[in-house]
Amino acid sequence: VITSENGTKILTDPYESGAYDGNIRYAPIKEKVDVVTVSHEHADHGHLKDLPGEPVILRGAGGYVASGISFQGISAFHDKSHGAERGVSVIFTFIVDDIKVCHLGDLGHELSSDQAAEAGAVDVLLTPVGGLFTIDAKEAWTVANQLASKIVIPMHFKTPKVGFPIAPVDEFIKDKPNVKRLGKSEVEINKNTLPSEREIIVLEPAL
């Protein structure tokens, strides 16, 4: 969930608690939000029926405006075979309080020059790092460089609540400079205090 200064809430890729034979063990999402982005229709990224309220749902490539915020969906793939294995996955960029955020969804490959150009330079990058179903630690760092991201927040990695055999976040952060393990599930980011050198911020699961 990304919350703007005026309280607008954006939820990215809602999961179904208990999906995939119990391999998704995070608790159900109960927070009421205004906008939901869905990168693809898998149960751990596009589960909408249990969400409270009536948020605006954004899915697919193209430009959108919701709750006064501009969104851009960029078509990509869930694998390195142009979607032949796991289908498409849409990258979403959006600007919140003058901060450009990019959520890569279940990106399965490094970006093409056209995809990188369409996304442009970003302030905050939310990237999968666990490999197997998505890009791995090395590829995620390449994508961070492609997008010149100032802050990288890793996601889609192994925790005690994930049954899949993907890599833990340690594979991504080892040997990297400017890593912040905050020991909590939230971080406040301000346009005026964005770092001059890239930072990696590791958040703990909230649920």
C-alpha angles and dihedrals in degrees: 000000000000114000123198125215091261092052101259108151125210119191119199123208104340114214132214110243109235094017123152096032092311097311089125102066101167114121120258118279110253102166116114112231138179103222133025124195118202118197094187141343102261116126094248093053110027109039107137109153098085097046115116121239126009108289123180108258119216120193134156135029121306143070123301140174118206129165087355093301124118117228131188122198115203120195115237138148137261091222144023092262099075091263097310092124106034107001131235130332122193122223114216125204122184139164120235119179090341091307116121111220126191122195110191097196111200095336110180102187144032114274125269116233089255093052092047091049093049092051094042125189113332135201099209123027122194105197136174111237106170099091126206095082096024142019114308131228096281094046092047090056090050090053091048087056092046089056096038088229117191096200125029121197111189120217140166095054135133118283132157087269095055117078097189119104095244126136123272121242090258089077089062101042100043113113091006122128125230098025117167118194100188098183091226140082100242137059131182116223123192126193091226094054101045108139122257089218121044118271129199113214116195114201127196120234112267096205 
